[in-house]
């Protein structure tokens, strides 16, 4: 089968590599354009593009994959199927019609939950204990096509998005190949897959830097979930409101729920400092901060941070 792969982020790499080594013919990689250089003279990483280069696979990066020019370029390759994973553009009906079999998309949630750009992060933010992957037969609706295959997996108690996402990307490889097999055997006289139940649909919009700002009025478990979900980006941050001088911005790196969760202190108040870390009051319960990263510094445990910063019980965290 002649396949056009569409992907940009690291979530797409295992699927892309598996297709390259399969019996199928990956004729081109479609990825997002390289954005303007912003840091240290280097373009942002595009691991899927790197894989294509290692295997001498042609790469095209249209600004709009649904433009007439892009569609003409893709149609000339005579593809049988689009395989889409962590790409970043929605395919129009005209684009999907280029291939006889349309397209399949590997998504990092158990659809219809968490449709959108950040399903892995939102599953942790919401405190889910289980997630998974879904392969859908694509329609123009965002992540709304019929589900061909789903696979579930538990979310670890301390698992971060940085740890969960690569695990899900590997979990999705076999379902992608199974879905391709289903399409090869499809007689096209009936719908393939299972229609998603719209009553269970939820959104997982793209995250912003501002989403990392910790609101200490939330419960301790909610803040802990935020810190897990927003690692490695945009990270969760707060400010130490030191009694004299400018506030100190801190990335809160590692936390746990304190064993003694009861307090009447104002949310954000440091109520205890010991060898375990900083005990901080929240809207409900106490959060134990174990490691932090001050602006421009490395990640350090709270003992190292306290050696250079005179934090005391009663100090406030927050904006």
C-alpha positions, -999 to 999 in steps of 0.1 A, spaced: 0 0 0 12 35 -9 11 56 23 15 93 29 26 99 65 15 131 82 32 140 115 53 166 133 59 158 170 76 130 188 43 111 193 44 102 156 79 88 155 72 51 166 44 48 141 64 64 113 94 42 119 73 11 120 57 20 87 91 25 71 102 -10 80 69 -26 70 57 -40 37 40 -7 29 56 20 8 58 53 26 60 77 -4 64 110 15 63 127 49 40 157 52 50 178 82 46 213 95 68 241 81 99 250 101 89 282 121 112 312 124 143 306 145 138 320 180 165 306 203 203 302 198 201 302 161 186 267 159 152 257 145 128 239 169 132 201 169 111 181 144 119 144 152 97 131 124 116 151 98 148 137 113 136 101 108 126 109 72 161 122 66 177 90 80 157 69 55 159 92 25 121 98 25 109 130 8 95 157 30 70 183 21 58 210 45 29 230 32 16 260 51 -19 247 44 -22 210 35 -57 217 22 -46 243 -4 -51 235 -41 -13 234 -46 -7 209 -18 -36 187 -29 -22 186 -64 12 177 -51 -2 149 -29 -25 135 -56 4 132 -80 19 106 -56 -11 83 -61 -14 74 -24 -38 47 -11 -40 61 24 -31 89 48 -17 79 82 -19 110 105 -3 113 139 5 144 158 4 165 127 -15 197 136 -39 204 107 -74 191 100 -78 175 66 -106 189 45 -131 166 26 -113 174 -6 -79 164 9 -93 132 23 -108 123 -11 -73 122 -27 -68 87 -14 -92 57 -21 -92 48 16 -91 83 31 -70 86 62 -65 71 97 -54 91 127 -37 78 159 -49 98 188 -36 98 224 -68 93 243 -98 69 245 -120 89 221 -144 106 223 -127 118 255 -102 146 250 -105 156 214 -79 181 205 -42 189 206 -33 180 242 -51 147 251 -22 133 272 -20 164 293 -57 168 299 -61 132 310 -37 138 338 -51 173 346 -85 158 351 -71 131 374 -79 101 352 -65 68 363 -68 52 328 -62 64 293 -52 49 260 -50 54 222 -76 53 195 -72 49 157 -100 65 138 -111 66 102 -109 103 95 -136 127 88 -134 165 86 -146 168 122 -117 172 147 -110 137 161 -146 127 154 -144 98 129 -155 63 136 -131 44 160 -114 14 143 -94 2 173 -88 14 209 -63 2 235 -63 13 271 -36 15 298 -35 27 334 -19 60 343 7 57 371 0 76 403 31 97 398 33 95 360 39 128 341 29 137 306 66 135 297 65 98 307 30 89 295 32 103 260 61 81 247 44 51 263 12 59 244 31 65 212 45 29 214 11 15 224 -4 29 192 19 12 168 2 -22 166 -33 -7 163 -22 15 134 -11 -16 115 -42 -35 125 -63 -6 112 -45 -6 79 -53 -43 76 -89 -36 82 -89 -10 55 -72 -34 30 -100 -59 36 -128 -33 36 -154 -38 8 -165 -1 11 -202 -11 10 -207 -3 47 -192 20 74 -160 8 90 -155 12 127 -177 23 156 -194 57 156 -183 78 186 -209 86 212 -211 124 212 -225 125 247 -191 114 261 -171 138 240 -148 163 258 -121 187 246 -84 189 251 -73 223 237 -37 233 232 -20 245 263 -6 280 269 23 291 291 -2 309 313 -18 275 321 13 267 343 5 294 369 -5 276 401 -37 287 417 -32 276 453 -70 278 459 -73 245 441 -71 213 461 -38 196 467 -46 167 444 -56 191 416 -24 211 419 -4 178 419 -21 167 388 -13 201 371 24 197 379 24 162 365 4 171 334 24 202 324 58 185 325 78 190 303 58 220 290 48 246 299 58 236 335 39 247 366 52 278 383 46 301 413 63 330 430 77 332 465 65 365 479 95 373 500 88 399 527 116 422 513 125 425 477 111 413 444 92 380 442 112 350 432 97 329 403 99 292 409 91 262 387 75 236 410 91 204 398 82 175 421 55 173 448 35 149 469 4 150 490 13 158 526 5 131 552 -12 156 575 -36 174 551 -56 195 576 -50 233 578 -69 265 580 -41 286 566 -46 308 536 -40 289 503 -3 294 492 10 298 528 41 278 537 30 262 570 60 240 577 96 235 565 114 203 573 138 177 557 110 165 534 104 200 518 80 229 519 45 222 532 21 245 515 -16 251 523 -40 248 494 -78 252 490 -81 218 504 -52 198 519 -15 204 520 10 200 492 46 190 499 71 206 475 102 185 471 121 200 442 120 234 425 138 253 398 144 290 403 145 312 372 178 307 354 189 279 377 190 241 377 164 219 394 173 215 430 158 200 462 142 223 486 172 220 510 195 234 484 170 262 475 167 272 512 205 276 515 203 305 492 168 319 500 156 328 535 122 312 532 103 311 565 70 296 578 42 320 570 57 332 537 33 331 507 35 315 473 14 328 444 11 357 420 
